[in-house]
Amino acid sequence: MNYLEQENPFKQKKRRFPVELEHPYSDNKTILINLSPVDTATVIPQNLSLVLQYGGIQFGKFTYKIGYERNSIRVSIRWDMYKSIIPAEYYDFLKEFTAKAIAKLNEPIIIERK
């Protein structure tokens, strides 16, 4: 999954074949935004943790954590996919999981100058 995705790549209504990823992966990104003394973050998204799981099988996890201190904002994003093949019967769960993660990544952080 590309962090720059702006929309869900899973658009089919139904899937007859498994979704094949290149390989299982764990991708971490940390973004640090340093603010000047006259800047204030007025809108900060909430933290979010999603698990892609069905029938006791965990296929992936998405974690979005944000911390705001007086002069900085730290955004930590972790996207784990534990399986490289997701069976077609779990496609709807993958589609929803990905939609929620992308929606979170597209939430704005609003910084205003005093």
Jmol script that loads the backbone (N, CA, C; Angstrom):
load data "model"
ATOM      1  N   MET A   1       0.853  -1.174   0.000  1.00  0.00           N
ATOM      2  CA  MET A   1       0.000   0.000   0.000  1.00  0.00           C
ATOM      3  C   MET A   1       0.890   1.225   0.000  1.00  0.00           C
ATOM      4  N   ASN A   2       0.541   2.161  -0.800  1.00  0.00           N
ATOM      5  CA  ASN A   2       1.293   3.397  -0.913  1.00  0.00           C
ATOM      6  C   ASN A   2       0.666   4.450  -0.006  1.00  0.00           C
ATOM      7  N   TYR A   3       1.463   5.082   0.841  1.00  0.00           N
ATOM      8  CA  TYR A   3       0.951   6.098   1.753  1.00  0.00           C
ATOM      9  C   TYR A   3       0.401   7.308   1.015  1.00  0.00           C
ATOM     10  N   LEU A   4       0.764   7.465  -0.231  1.00  0.00           N
ATOM     11  CA  LEU A   4       0.285   8.610  -0.983  1.00  0.00           C
ATOM     12  C   LEU A   4      -1.039   8.330  -1.683  1.00  0.00           C
ATOM     13  N   GLU A   5      -1.558   7.113  -1.515  1.00  0.00           N
ATOM     14  CA  GLU A   5      -2.857   6.781  -2.099  1.00  0.00           C
ATOM     15  C   GLU A   5      -3.898   7.760  -1.594  1.00  0.00           C
ATOM     16  N   GLN A   6      -4.716   8.260  -2.468  1.00  0.00           N
ATOM     17  CA  GLN A   6      -5.761   9.179  -2.055  1.00  0.00           C
ATOM     18  C   GLN A   6      -7.125   8.530  -2.154  1.00  0.00           C
ATOM     19  N   GLU A   7      -7.170   7.366  -2.782  1.00  0.00           N
ATOM     20  CA  GLU A   7      -8.427   6.644  -2.849  1.00  0.00           C
ATOM     21  C   GLU A   7      -8.153   5.148  -2.777  1.00  0.00           C
ATOM     22  N   ASN A   8      -9.178   4.438  -2.436  1.00  0.00           N
ATOM     23  CA  ASN A   8      -9.071   2.998  -2.245  1.00  0.00           C
ATOM     24  C   ASN A   8      -8.841   2.300  -3.594  1.00  0.00           C
ATOM     25  N   PRO A   9      -7.764   1.519  -3.721  1.00  0.00           N
ATOM     26  CA  PRO A   9      -7.530   0.805  -4.980  1.00  0.00           C
ATOM     27  C   PRO A   9      -8.462  -0.398  -5.159  1.00  0.00           C
ATOM     28  N   PHE A  10      -9.150  -0.808  -4.104  1.00  0.00           N
ATOM     29  CA  PHE A  10     -10.054  -1.952  -4.164  1.00  0.00           C
ATOM     30  C   PHE A  10     -11.461  -1.459  -4.462  1.00  0.00           C
ATOM     31  N   LYS A  11     -11.841  -1.472  -5.728  1.00  0.00           N
ATOM     32  CA  LYS A  11     -13.099  -0.874  -6.162  1.00  0.00           C
ATOM     33  C   LYS A  11     -14.129  -1.879  -6.653  1.00  0.00           C
ATOM     34  N   GLN A  12     -13.720  -3.118  -6.844  1.00  0.00           N
ATOM     35  CA  GLN A  12     -14.669  -4.111  -7.341  1.00  0.00           C
ATOM     36  C   GLN A  12     -15.760  -4.373  -6.315  1.00  0.00           C
ATOM     37  N   LYS A  13     -16.962  -4.665  -6.794  1.00  0.00           N
ATOM     38  CA  LYS A  13     -18.052  -5.001  -5.871  1.00  0.00           C
ATOM     39  C   LYS A  13     -17.856  -6.408  -5.327  1.00  0.00           C
ATOM     40  N   LYS A  14     -17.455  -7.314  -6.178  1.00  0.00           N
ATOM     41  CA  LYS A  14     -17.205  -8.709  -5.783  1.00  0.00           C
ATOM     42  C   LYS A  14     -15.860  -9.135  -6.350  1.00  0.00           C
ATOM     43  N   ARG A  15     -15.268 -10.097  -5.698  1.00  0.00           N
ATOM     44  CA  ARG A  15     -13.960 -10.595  -6.133  1.00  0.00           C
ATOM     45  C   ARG A  15     -14.046 -12.107  -6.232  1.00  0.00           C
ATOM     46  N   ARG A  16     -13.635 -12.666  -7.354  1.00  0.00           N
ATOM     47  CA  ARG A  16     -13.675 -14.119  -7.549  1.00  0.00           C
ATOM     48  C   ARG A  16     -12.344 -14.791  -7.259  1.00  0.00           C
ATOM     49  N   PHE A  17     -11.265 -14.020  -7.287  1.00  0.00           N
ATOM     50  CA  PHE A  17      -9.938 -14.579  -7.085  1.00  0.00           C
ATOM     51  C   PHE A  17      -9.278 -13.889  -5.894  1.00  0.00           C
ATOM     52  N   PRO A  18      -8.301 -14.521  -5.270  1.00  0.00           N
ATOM     53  CA  PRO A  18      -7.622 -13.890  -4.123  1.00  0.00           C
ATOM     54  C   PRO A  18      -6.896 -12.613  -4.517  1.00  0.00           C
ATOM     55  N   VAL A  19      -6.708 -11.755  -3.541  1.00  0.00           N
ATOM     56  CA  VAL A  19      -5.867 -10.568  -3.719  1.00  0.00           C
ATOM     57  C   VAL A  19      -4.446 -11.005  -3.396  1.00  0.00           C
ATOM     58  N   GLU A  20      -3.549 -10.791  -4.326  1.00  0.00           N
ATOM     59  CA  GLU A  20      -2.164 -11.194  -4.125  1.00  0.00           C
ATOM     60  C   GLU A  20      -1.285  -9.964  -3.961  1.00  0.00           C
ATOM     61  N   LEU A  21      -0.688  -9.837  -2.789  1.00  0.00           N
ATOM     62  CA  LEU A  21       0.286  -8.796  -2.540  1.00  0.00           C
ATOM     63  C   LEU A  21       1.653  -9.347  -2.919  1.00  0.00           C
ATOM     64  N   GLU A  22       2.613  -8.482  -3.134  1.00  0.00           N
ATOM     65  CA  GLU A  22       3.948  -8.964  -3.495  1.00  0.00           C
ATOM     66  C   GLU A  22       4.536  -9.847  -2.402  1.00  0.00           C
ATOM     67  N   HIS A  23       4.337  -9.436  -1.145  1.00  0.00           N
ATOM     68  CA  HIS A  23       4.886 -10.161  -0.001  1.00  0.00           C
ATOM     69  C   HIS A  23       4.307  -9.549   1.269  1.00  0.00           C
ATOM     70  N   PRO A  24       4.367 -10.255   2.390  1.00  0.00           N
ATOM     71  CA  PRO A  24       3.980  -9.618   3.661  1.00  0.00           C
ATOM     72  C   PRO A  24       4.945  -8.464   3.937  1.00  0.00           C
ATOM     73  N   TYR A  25       4.462  -7.426   4.603  1.00  0.00           N
ATOM     74  CA  TYR A  25       5.339  -6.297   4.869  1.00  0.00           C
ATOM     75  C   TYR A  25       4.940  -5.550   6.126  1.00  0.00           C
ATOM     76  N   SER A  26       5.880  -4.762   6.610  1.00  0.00           N
ATOM     77  CA  SER A  26       5.660  -3.851   7.715  1.00  0.00           C
ATOM     78  C   SER A  26       6.297  -2.540   7.301  1.00  0.00           C
ATOM     79  N   ASP A  27       5.498  -1.502   7.234  1.00  0.00           N
ATOM     80  CA  ASP A  27       5.990  -0.202   6.780  1.00  0.00           C
ATOM     81  C   ASP A  27       5.695   0.831   7.854  1.00  0.00           C
ATOM     82  N   ASN A  28       6.716   1.533   8.290  1.00  0.00           N
ATOM     83  CA  ASN A  28       6.587   2.564   9.317  1.00  0.00           C
ATOM     84  C   ASN A  28       7.006   3.910   8.751  1.00  0.00           C
ATOM     85  N   LYS A  29       6.229   4.920   9.074  1.00  0.00           N
ATOM     86  CA  LYS A  29       6.579   6.286   8.706  1.00  0.00           C
ATOM     87  C   LYS A  29       6.377   7.160   9.928  1.00  0.00           C
ATOM     88  N   THR A  30       7.289   8.083  10.147  1.00  0.00           N
ATOM     89  CA  THR A  30       7.138   9.090  11.188  1.00  0.00           C
ATOM     90  C   THR A  30       7.374  10.445  10.553  1.00  0.00           C
ATOM     91  N   ILE A  31       6.434  11.328  10.795  1.00  0.00           N
ATOM     92  CA  ILE A  31       6.517  12.678  10.253  1.00  0.00           C
ATOM     93  C   ILE A  31       6.579  13.634  11.433  1.00  0.00           C
ATOM     94  N   LEU A  32       7.567  14.492  11.440  1.00  0.00           N
ATOM     95  CA  LEU A  32       7.712  15.486  12.501  1.00  0.00           C
ATOM     96  C   LEU A  32       7.519  16.866  11.886  1.00  0.00           C
ATOM     97  N   ILE A  33       6.559  17.593  12.428  1.00  0.00           N
ATOM     98  CA  ILE A  33       6.277  18.947  11.967  1.00  0.00           C
ATOM     99  C   ILE A  33       6.670  19.905  13.090  1.00  0.00           C
ATOM    100  N   ASN A  34       7.680  20.707  12.854  1.00  0.00           N
ATOM    101  CA  ASN A  34       8.109  21.702  13.846  1.00  0.00           C
ATOM    102  C   ASN A  34       7.335  22.989  13.615  1.00  0.00           C
ATOM    103  N   LEU A  35       6.765  23.508  14.681  1.00  0.00           N
ATOM    104  CA  LEU A  35       5.978  24.733  14.607  1.00  0.00           C
ATOM    105  C   LEU A  35       6.775  25.910  15.147  1.00  0.00           C
ATOM    106  N   SER A  36       6.514  27.056  14.587  1.00  0.00           N
ATOM    107  CA  SER A  36       7.135  28.276  15.125  1.00  0.00           C
ATOM    108  C   SER A  36       6.356  28.672  16.383  1.00  0.00           C
ATOM    109  N   PRO A  37       6.912  29.535  17.201  1.00  0.00           N
ATOM    110  CA  PRO A  37       6.217  29.961  18.430  1.00  0.00           C
ATOM    111  C   PRO A  37       4.868  30.645  18.179  1.00  0.00           C
ATOM    112  N   VAL A  38       4.634  31.119  16.968  1.00  0.00           N
ATOM    113  CA  VAL A  38       3.365  31.794  16.677  1.00  0.00           C
ATOM    114  C   VAL A  38       2.341  30.875  16.002  1.00  0.00           C
ATOM    115  N   ASP A  39       2.672  29.607  15.833  1.00  0.00           N
ATOM    116  CA  ASP A  39       1.758  28.647  15.208  1.00  0.00           C
ATOM    117  C   ASP A  39       1.076  27.781  16.252  1.00  0.00           C
ATOM    118  N   THR A  40      -0.178  27.454  15.983  1.00  0.00           N
ATOM    119  CA  THR A  40      -0.946  26.570  16.856  1.00  0.00           C
ATOM    120  C   THR A  40      -1.723  25.583  15.991  1.00  0.00           C
ATOM    121  N   ALA A  41      -1.707  24.324  16.368  1.00  0.00           N
ATOM    122  CA  ALA A  41      -2.523  23.327  15.672  1.00  0.00           C
ATOM    123  C   ALA A  41      -3.938  23.410  16.228  1.00  0.00           C
ATOM    124  N   THR A  42      -4.882  23.734  15.355  1.00  0.00           N
ATOM    125  CA  THR A  42      -6.274  23.886  15.797  1.00  0.00           C
ATOM    126  C   THR A  42      -7.106  22.641  15.524  1.00  0.00           C
ATOM    127  N   VAL A  43      -6.670  21.825  14.577  1.00  0.00           N
ATOM    128  CA  VAL A  43      -7.352  20.560  14.288  1.00  0.00           C
ATOM    129  C   VAL A  43      -6.311  19.460  14.232  1.00  0.00           C
ATOM    130  N   ILE A  44      -6.481  18.467  15.100  1.00  0.00           N
ATOM    131  CA  ILE A  44      -5.587  17.304  15.167  1.00  0.00           C
ATOM    132  C   ILE A  44      -6.458  16.044  15.050  1.00  0.00           C
ATOM    133  N   PRO A  45      -6.188  15.169  14.079  1.00  0.00           N
ATOM    134  CA  PRO A  45      -6.969  13.931  13.978  1.00  0.00           C
ATOM    135  C   PRO A  45      -6.785  13.049  15.221  1.00  0.00           C
ATOM    136  N   GLN A  46      -7.746  12.212  15.462  1.00  0.00           N
ATOM    137  CA  GLN A  46      -7.679  11.253  16.562  1.00  0.00           C
ATOM    138  C   GLN A  46      -6.797  10.069  16.158  1.00  0.00           C
ATOM    139  N   ASN A  47      -6.211   9.410  17.154  1.00  0.00           N
ATOM    140  CA  ASN A  47      -5.461   8.182  16.906  1.00  0.00           C
ATOM    141  C   ASN A  47      -6.410   7.105  16.403  1.00  0.00           C
ATOM    142  N   LEU A  48      -5.875   6.148  15.666  1.00  0.00           N
ATOM    143  CA  LEU A  48      -6.698   5.065  15.135  1.00  0.00           C
ATOM    144  C   LEU A  48      -5.866   3.803  15.017  1.00  0.00           C
ATOM    145  N   SER A  49      -6.477   2.686  15.380  1.00  0.00           N
ATOM    146  CA  SER A  49      -5.860   1.379  15.180  1.00  0.00           C
ATOM    147  C   SER A  49      -6.907   0.467  14.547  1.00  0.00           C
ATOM    148  N   LEU A  50      -6.574  -0.117  13.416  1.00  0.00           N
ATOM    149  CA  LEU A  50      -7.476  -1.017  12.705  1.00  0.00           C
ATOM    150  C   LEU A  50      -6.815  -2.380  12.560  1.00  0.00           C
ATOM    151  N   VAL A  51      -7.609  -3.423  12.661  1.00  0.00           N
ATOM    152  CA  VAL A  51      -7.100  -4.773  12.453  1.00  0.00           C
ATOM    153  C   VAL A  51      -7.915  -5.413  11.345  1.00  0.00           C
ATOM    154  N   LEU A  52      -7.234  -5.983  10.375  1.00  0.00           N
ATOM    155  CA  LEU A  52      -7.881  -6.739   9.305  1.00  0.00           C
ATOM    156  C   LEU A  52      -7.852  -8.195   9.735  1.00  0.00           C
ATOM    157  N   GLN A  53      -8.981  -8.636  10.248  1.00  0.00           N
ATOM    158  CA  GLN A  53      -9.045  -9.979  10.838  1.00  0.00           C
ATOM    159  C   GLN A  53     -10.391 -10.597  10.503  1.00  0.00           C
ATOM    160  N   TYR A  54     -10.359 -11.885  10.249  1.00  0.00           N
ATOM    161  CA  TYR A  54     -11.599 -12.602  10.017  1.00  0.00           C
ATOM    162  C   TYR A  54     -11.402 -14.052  10.418  1.00  0.00           C
ATOM    163  N   GLY A  55     -12.354 -14.564  11.153  1.00  0.00           N
ATOM    164  CA  GLY A  55     -12.300 -15.967  11.548  1.00  0.00           C
ATOM    165  C   GLY A  55     -11.046 -16.343  12.311  1.00  0.00           C
ATOM    166  N   GLY A  56     -10.552 -15.445  13.134  1.00  0.00           N
ATOM    167  CA  GLY A  56      -9.357 -15.729  13.921  1.00  0.00           C
ATOM    168  C   GLY A  56      -8.048 -15.577  13.158  1.00  0.00           C
ATOM    169  N   ILE A  57      -8.123 -15.235  11.890  1.00  0.00           N
ATOM    170  CA  ILE A  57      -6.916 -15.040  11.086  1.00  0.00           C
ATOM    171  C   ILE A  57      -6.668 -13.537  10.955  1.00  0.00           C
ATOM    172  N   GLN A  58      -5.491 -13.107  11.354  1.00  0.00           N
ATOM    173  CA  GLN A  58      -5.149 -11.694  11.250  1.00  0.00           C
ATOM    174  C   GLN A  58      -4.330 -11.484   9.977  1.00  0.00           C
ATOM    175  N   PHE A  59      -4.885 -10.686   9.068  1.00  0.00           N
ATOM    176  CA  PHE A  59      -4.226 -10.426   7.793  1.00  0.00           C
ATOM    177  C   PHE A  59      -3.380  -9.158   7.821  1.00  0.00           C
ATOM    178  N   GLY A  60      -3.780  -8.184   8.633  1.00  0.00           N
ATOM    179  CA  GLY A  60      -3.031  -6.934   8.651  1.00  0.00           C
ATOM    180  C   GLY A  60      -3.474  -6.017   9.774  1.00  0.00           C
ATOM    181  N   LYS A  61      -2.723  -4.923   9.916  1.00  0.00           N
ATOM    182  CA  LYS A  61      -3.011  -3.937  10.949  1.00  0.00           C
ATOM    183  C   LYS A  61      -2.539  -2.568  10.458  1.00  0.00           C
ATOM    184  N   PHE A  62      -3.310  -1.546  10.817  1.00  0.00           N
ATOM    185  CA  PHE A  62      -2.968  -0.163  10.487  1.00  0.00           C
ATOM    186  C   PHE A  62      -3.047   0.635  11.780  1.00  0.00           C
ATOM    187  N   THR A  63      -2.007   1.394  12.074  1.00  0.00           N
ATOM    188  CA  THR A  63      -1.979   2.216  13.287  1.00  0.00           C
ATOM    189  C   THR A  63      -1.565   3.635  12.913  1.00  0.00           C
ATOM    190  N   TYR A  64      -2.346   4.593  13.410  1.00  0.00           N
ATOM    191  CA  TYR A  64      -2.084   6.018  13.186  1.00  0.00           C
ATOM    192  C   TYR A  64      -2.071   6.675  14.551  1.00  0.00           C
ATOM    193  N   LYS A  65      -0.919   7.218  14.936  1.00  0.00           N
ATOM    194  CA  LYS A  65      -0.781   7.893  16.231  1.00  0.00           C
ATOM    195  C   LYS A  65      -0.274   9.302  15.987  1.00  0.00           C
ATOM    196  N   ILE A  66      -0.862  10.230  16.713  1.00  0.00           N
ATOM    197  CA  ILE A  66      -0.429  11.612  16.562  1.00  0.00           C
ATOM    198  C   ILE A  66      -0.212  12.215  17.945  1.00  0.00           C
ATOM    199  N   GLY A  67       0.870  12.922  18.090  1.00  0.00           N
ATOM    200  CA  GLY A  67       1.175  13.606  19.343  1.00  0.00           C
ATOM    201  C   GLY A  67       1.427  15.074  19.064  1.00  0.00           C
ATOM    202  N   TYR A  68       0.846  15.917  19.884  1.00  0.00           N
ATOM    203  CA  TYR A  68       1.002  17.352  19.701  1.00  0.00           C
ATOM    204  C   TYR A  68       1.530  17.956  20.984  1.00  0.00           C
ATOM    205  N   GLU A  69       2.684  18.555  20.874  1.00  0.00           N
ATOM    206  CA  GLU A  69       3.256  19.327  21.970  1.00  0.00           C
ATOM    207  C   GLU A  69       3.358  20.760  21.497  1.00  0.00           C
ATOM    208  N   ARG A  70       3.712  21.615  22.352  1.00  0.00           N
ATOM    209  CA  ARG A  70       3.692  23.052  22.077  1.00  0.00           C
ATOM    210  C   ARG A  70       4.345  23.450  20.751  1.00  0.00           C
ATOM    211  N   ASN A  71       5.477  22.879  20.448  1.00  0.00           N
ATOM    212  CA  ASN A  71       6.205  23.302  19.257  1.00  0.00           C
ATOM    213  C   ASN A  71       6.337  22.243  18.172  1.00  0.00           C
ATOM    214  N   SER A  72       5.643  21.114  18.332  1.00  0.00           N
ATOM    215  CA  SER A  72       5.790  20.092  17.301  1.00  0.00           C
ATOM    216  C   SER A  72       4.598  19.133  17.263  1.00  0.00           C
ATOM    217  N   ILE A  73       4.440  18.553  16.098  1.00  0.00           N
ATOM    218  CA  ILE A  73       3.435  17.514  15.872  1.00  0.00           C
ATOM    219  C   ILE A  73       4.186  16.307  15.335  1.00  0.00           C
ATOM    220  N   ARG A  74       3.948  15.162  15.943  1.00  0.00           N
ATOM    221  CA  ARG A  74       4.580  13.926  15.477  1.00  0.00           C
ATOM    222  C   ARG A  74       3.473  12.962  15.043  1.00  0.00           C
ATOM    223  N   VAL A  75       3.544  12.539  13.780  1.00  0.00           N
ATOM    224  CA  VAL A  75       2.586  11.584  13.241  1.00  0.00           C
ATOM    225  C   VAL A  75       3.337  10.282  12.971  1.00  0.00           C
ATOM    226  N   SER A  76       2.857   9.193  13.563  1.00  0.00           N
ATOM    227  CA  SER A  76       3.448   7.876  13.336  1.00  0.00           C
ATOM    228  C   SER A  76       2.411   6.995  12.657  1.00  0.00           C
ATOM    229  N   ILE A  77       2.820   6.401  11.553  1.00  0.00           N
ATOM    230  CA  ILE A  77       1.934   5.544  10.772  1.00  0.00           C
ATOM    231  C   ILE A  77       2.619   4.192  10.606  1.00  0.00           C
ATOM    232  N   ARG A  78       1.881   3.153  10.909  1.00  0.00           N
ATOM    233  CA  ARG A  78       2.412   1.799  10.724  1.00  0.00           C
ATOM    234  C   ARG A  78       1.365   0.988   9.991  1.00  0.00           C
ATOM    235  N   TRP A  79       1.812   0.352   8.915  1.00  0.00           N
ATOM    236  CA  TRP A  79       0.919  -0.475   8.107  1.00  0.00           C
ATOM    237  C   TRP A  79       1.575  -1.845   7.989  1.00  0.00           C
ATOM    238  N   ASP A  80       0.946  -2.844   8.561  1.00  0.00           N
ATOM    239  CA  ASP A  80       1.455  -4.223   8.522  1.00  0.00           C
ATOM    240  C   ASP A  80       0.500  -5.096   7.731  1.00  0.00           C
ATOM    241  N   MET A  81       1.040  -5.883   6.840  1.00  0.00           N
ATOM    242  CA  MET A  81       0.264  -6.927   6.175  1.00  0.00           C
ATOM    243  C   MET A  81       1.006  -8.234   6.431  1.00  0.00           C
ATOM    244  N   TYR A  82       0.322  -9.146   7.113  1.00  0.00           N
ATOM    245  CA  TYR A  82       0.965 -10.384   7.566  1.00  0.00           C
ATOM    246  C   TYR A  82       0.887 -11.508   6.539  1.00  0.00           C
ATOM    247  N   LYS A  83      -0.029 -11.403   5.611  1.00  0.00           N
ATOM    248  CA  LYS A  83      -0.221 -12.448   4.594  1.00  0.00           C
ATOM    249  C   LYS A  83      -0.059 -11.824   3.216  1.00  0.00           C
ATOM    250  N   SER A  84       0.470 -12.571   2.275  1.00  0.00           N
ATOM    251  CA  SER A  84       0.613 -12.043   0.920  1.00  0.00           C
ATOM    252  C   SER A  84      -0.572 -12.408   0.037  1.00  0.00           C
ATOM    253  N   ILE A  85      -1.388 -13.352   0.489  1.00  0.00           N
ATOM    254  CA  ILE A  85      -2.580 -13.729  -0.269  1.00  0.00           C
ATOM    255  C   ILE A  85      -3.790 -13.597   0.644  1.00  0.00           C
ATOM    256  N   ILE A  86      -4.758 -12.817   0.179  1.00  0.00           N
ATOM    257  CA  ILE A  86      -5.992 -12.634   0.933  1.00  0.00           C
ATOM    258  C   ILE A  86      -7.105 -13.273   0.113  1.00  0.00           C
ATOM    259  N   PRO A  87      -7.725 -14.309   0.652  1.00  0.00           N
ATOM    260  CA  PRO A  87      -8.758 -15.032  -0.108  1.00  0.00           C
ATOM    261  C   PRO A  87      -9.904 -14.117  -0.553  1.00  0.00           C
ATOM    262  N   ALA A  88     -10.499 -14.443  -1.674  1.00  0.00           N
ATOM    263  CA  ALA A  88     -11.572 -13.633  -2.261  1.00  0.00           C
ATOM    264  C   ALA A  88     -12.727 -13.431  -1.291  1.00  0.00           C
ATOM    265  N   GLU A  89     -13.013 -14.401  -0.443  1.00  0.00           N
ATOM    266  CA  GLU A  89     -14.144 -14.269   0.488  1.00  0.00           C
ATOM    267  C   GLU A  89     -13.898 -13.206   1.561  1.00  0.00           C
ATOM    268  N   TYR A  90     -12.654 -12.731   1.709  1.00  0.00           N
ATOM    269  CA  TYR A  90     -12.330 -11.672   2.673  1.00  0.00           C
ATOM    270  C   TYR A  90     -12.154 -10.315   1.992  1.00  0.00           C
ATOM    271  N   TYR A  91     -12.453 -10.263   0.707  1.00  0.00           N
ATOM    272  CA  TYR A  91     -12.242  -9.037  -0.073  1.00  0.00           C
ATOM    273  C   TYR A  91     -12.993  -7.841   0.519  1.00  0.00           C
ATOM    274  N   ASP A  92     -14.248  -8.030   0.904  1.00  0.00           N
ATOM    275  CA  ASP A  92     -15.029  -6.917   1.455  1.00  0.00           C
ATOM    276  C   ASP A  92     -14.376  -6.351   2.716  1.00  0.00           C
ATOM    277  N   PHE A  93     -13.787  -7.220   3.536  1.00  0.00           N
ATOM    278  CA  PHE A  93     -13.110  -6.766   4.755  1.00  0.00           C
ATOM    279  C   PHE A  93     -11.846  -5.978   4.397  1.00  0.00           C
ATOM    280  N   LEU A  94     -11.102  -6.455   3.398  1.00  0.00           N
ATOM    281  CA  LEU A  94      -9.906  -5.750   2.930  1.00  0.00           C
ATOM    282  C   LEU A  94     -10.282  -4.380   2.367  1.00  0.00           C
ATOM    283  N   LYS A  95     -11.332  -4.339   1.589  1.00  0.00           N
ATOM    284  CA  LYS A  95     -11.798  -3.092   0.976  1.00  0.00           C
ATOM    285  C   LYS A  95     -12.189  -2.065   2.053  1.00  0.00           C
ATOM    286  N   GLU A  96     -12.927  -2.500   3.056  1.00  0.00           N
ATOM    287  CA  GLU A  96     -13.348  -1.611   4.147  1.00  0.00           C
ATOM    288  C   GLU A  96     -12.158  -1.155   4.991  1.00  0.00           C
ATOM    289  N   PHE A  97     -11.269  -2.094   5.323  1.00  0.00           N
ATOM    290  CA  PHE A  97     -10.056  -1.798   6.083  1.00  0.00           C
ATOM    291  C   PHE A  97      -9.232  -0.721   5.372  1.00  0.00           C
ATOM    292  N   THR A  98      -9.014  -0.905   4.082  1.00  0.00           N
ATOM    293  CA  THR A  98      -8.223   0.037   3.298  1.00  0.00           C
ATOM    294  C   THR A  98      -8.918   1.397   3.196  1.00  0.00           C
ATOM    295  N   ALA A  99     -10.233   1.396   3.025  1.00  0.00           N
ATOM    296  CA  ALA A  99     -10.987   2.655   2.943  1.00  0.00           C
ATOM    297  C   ALA A  99     -10.859   3.451   4.238  1.00  0.00           C
ATOM    298  N   LYS A 100     -10.958   2.785   5.371  1.00  0.00           N
ATOM    299  CA  LYS A 100     -10.835   3.476   6.661  1.00  0.00           C
ATOM    300  C   LYS A 100      -9.424   4.026   6.864  1.00  0.00           C
ATOM    301  N   ALA A 101      -8.411   3.244   6.481  1.00  0.00           N
ATOM    302  CA  ALA A 101      -7.019   3.700   6.626  1.00  0.00           C
ATOM    303  C   ALA A 101      -6.752   4.905   5.734  1.00  0.00           C
ATOM    304  N   ILE A 102      -7.199   4.861   4.498  1.00  0.00           N
ATOM    305  CA  ILE A 102      -6.974   5.982   3.582  1.00  0.00           C
ATOM    306  C   ILE A 102      -7.735   7.220   4.043  1.00  0.00           C
ATOM    307  N   ALA A 103      -8.944   7.021   4.559  1.00  0.00           N
ATOM    308  CA  ALA A 103      -9.707   8.161   5.091  1.00  0.00           C
ATOM    309  C   ALA A 103      -8.940   8.822   6.234  1.00  0.00           C
ATOM    310  N   LYS A 104      -8.340   8.028   7.097  1.00  0.00           N
ATOM    311  CA  LYS A 104      -7.556   8.578   8.208  1.00  0.00           C
ATOM    312  C   LYS A 104      -6.344   9.340   7.683  1.00  0.00           C
ATOM    313  N   LEU A 105      -5.659   8.789   6.697  1.00  0.00           N
ATOM    314  CA  LEU A 105      -4.488   9.457   6.135  1.00  0.00           C
ATOM    315  C   LEU A 105      -4.845  10.777   5.448  1.00  0.00           C
ATOM    316  N   ASN A 106      -6.074  10.898   5.002  1.00  0.00           N
ATOM    317  CA  ASN A 106      -6.510  12.120   4.316  1.00  0.00           C
ATOM    318  C   ASN A 106      -7.122  13.155   5.256  1.00  0.00           C
ATOM    319  N   GLU A 107      -7.220  12.856   6.549  1.00  0.00           N
ATOM    320  CA  GLU A 107      -7.727  13.841   7.492  1.00  0.00           C
ATOM    321  C   GLU A 107      -6.717  14.983   7.637  1.00  0.00           C
ATOM    322  N   PRO A 108      -7.207  16.207   7.669  1.00  0.00           N
ATOM    323  CA  PRO A 108      -6.268  17.342   7.738  1.00  0.00           C
ATOM    324  C   PRO A 108      -5.760  17.617   9.152  1.00  0.00           C
ATOM    325  N   ILE A 109      -4.578  18.157   9.193  1.00  0.00           N
ATOM    326  CA  ILE A 109      -4.036  18.782  10.396  1.00  0.00           C
ATOM    327  C   ILE A 109      -4.043  20.273  10.060  1.00  0.00           C
ATOM    328  N   ILE A 110      -4.741  21.059  10.857  1.00  0.00           N
ATOM    329  CA  ILE A 110      -4.841  22.491  10.554  1.00  0.00           C
ATOM    330  C   ILE A 110      -3.986  23.273  11.551  1.00  0.00           C
ATOM    331  N   ILE A 111      -3.088  24.058  10.984  1.00  0.00           N
ATOM    332  CA  ILE A 111      -2.183  24.889  11.784  1.00  0.00           C
ATOM    333  C   ILE A 111      -2.503  26.345  11.467  1.00  0.00           C
ATOM    334  N   GLU A 112      -2.719  27.122  12.523  1.00  0.00           N
ATOM    335  CA  GLU A 112      -3.020  28.544  12.336  1.00  0.00           C
ATOM    336  C   GLU A 112      -1.953  29.392  13.002  1.00  0.00           C
ATOM    337  N   ARG A 113      -1.726  30.508  12.395  1.00  0.00           N
ATOM    338  CA  ARG A 113      -0.777  31.484  12.946  1.00  0.00           C
ATOM    339  C   ARG A 113      -1.530  32.420  13.870  1.00  0.00           C
ATOM    340  N   LYS A 114      -0.971  32.656  15.063  1.00  0.00           N
ATOM    341  CA  LYS A 114      -1.609  33.538  16.057  1.00  0.00           C
ATOM    342  C   LYS A 114      -1.610  34.987  15.619  1.00  0.00           C
TER     343      LYS A 114
END
end "model"
wireframe off; spacefill off
backbone 0.3
color backbone group
